[in-house]
Amino acid sequence: MPRRSTQKILVVEDNRTQAESLRYILEKGGHEVVIAADGQEGLTLIEKQPPDIVLTDVIMSPMDGYELCRRIKENPATRSIPVILVTYLYNPSDVIKALEYGADNFIIKPYDADWIYSRITGTLESVRLSPNETSSEPLRVSFSNHEYEIRSGRVQILNILLSTYETAIKNNCELQVADERLHYLNAQLQKAVSDLKQANEELHNKNLERGRLETALLRSNKKFQYMGSIIHHILLTQLSSIYHNMEKVSLGQKDGRVEVTGYFQKAYGMVEKALNIVRITCETLDPLVQGPAWMDLRTLVKNALHEVPTGSIRIDCQIPDMVKINAYPLIERVFSELIDNSIRHGKKATTIRFSIDNHGDLPILVYEDDGIGIPMHDKKQIFSHEYGLSASHGLFLSEEILSVTGITIAEAGVPGEGARFEVYFPRGSIRIGNEV
């Protein structure tokens, strides 16, 4: 700020911090500053050495700024001293009251240096151009059920009104800036809320995936313990049968009997099945080598078909594109076992069909053949390890593989019309199209 001519300024302020703040601003502008702690002290200092201008706070005790202004203006010896009210108050009644008590101008808190310098310069210039101007007849104003008598001169009234207008413009500009800032912050907040919502959704999905994995781990640990004992029993049974047949082969060779070939073939077949059980068991008991993942269902079916020669049986895959399931890759073994089961036991089967059906609001995988089907009394037993000890126990192991990730399987075919296996997926573990 350019240095102004030095003025002697009396600051009347009962708040020491604000008084010193005003002193700092005014002395930085080149003015001489005297501080009074209240209105009475201010009057005493004015009588001793009149200042060029008075800046007084409004709310003080016991004498407020309005009363101090009135006494200054009613005293012929001091009425020419300009008085600027410094206040937090700002409403029409404050403006009228300032005029009634003869104030020359006012400054609204909080203030800045430029605002104060401008008010002081403008007020002093107005007093210089129209000294001791007062109205002979008071102007009576009624406002808010209160009567006011204004004796201020035209210049004082004009200064007050211009200051009011200037303050209103300043406040409006600050309000516009605040409004723009608010809009900007609101946009930032909306973006932050949107980002937070997206992050929450991603976290929710991750928690779902984690929950599925933890559930699968818990199930797998229990299943593995259970399956270990079952497989131990199955292998003991198979090995006992092998030993029994080999014993007959050995006795037959000693006796020179030719029927030992049949026993030997039975034993060979049992060894082959036992090895198959061991192989499938090893794959089943160690599925976590590859954890659960989202996989294309049609691709899984095609890969399963490569594992089993279907011969003359036609494969009809009606699974739509973009169907994905969350399971262990070992699920291919389940599809291979179903296909092998149809080939071995379907007898008259000519067609195998994979399709998607609905169970309530959830899609299910349907496997069908047109073979002889499964008798009603066998529908439950086919998934137990006791069923058909001469078999490879593939359906028992298949059900165990599926159950690790909460997938279930049931046989719902009509005996004599073919087998129908329905595979049910937990909610959230099958997607069709672009579902998320």
Secondary structure, DSSP 8 states (H G I E B T S, - for coil): -------EEEEE-S-HHHHHHHHHHHHHTT-EEEEESSHHHHHHHHHHS--SEEEEESS-SSS-HHHHHHHHHHSTTTTTS-EEEEES--SHHHHHHHHHTT--EEEESS--HHHHHHHHHHHHHHHHHSTT-EEEEEEEEEETTEEEEEEE-HHHHHHHHHHHHHHHHHHHHHHHHHHHHHHHHHHHHHHHHHHHHHHHHHHHHHHHHHHHHHHHHHHHHHHHHHHHHHHHHHHHHHHHHHHHHHHHHHHHHHHT-TTHHHHHHHHHHHHHHHHHHHHHHHHHH-GGGS--EEEEHHHHHHHHHHHS--TT-EEEE---TTEEEEE-TTHHHHHHHHHHHHHHH-SS--EEEEEEEEETTEEEEEEEE-SS---GGGTTGGGSTTS-TTS--HHHHHHHHHHTTT-EEEE---TTT--EEEEE--TTSEEETT--
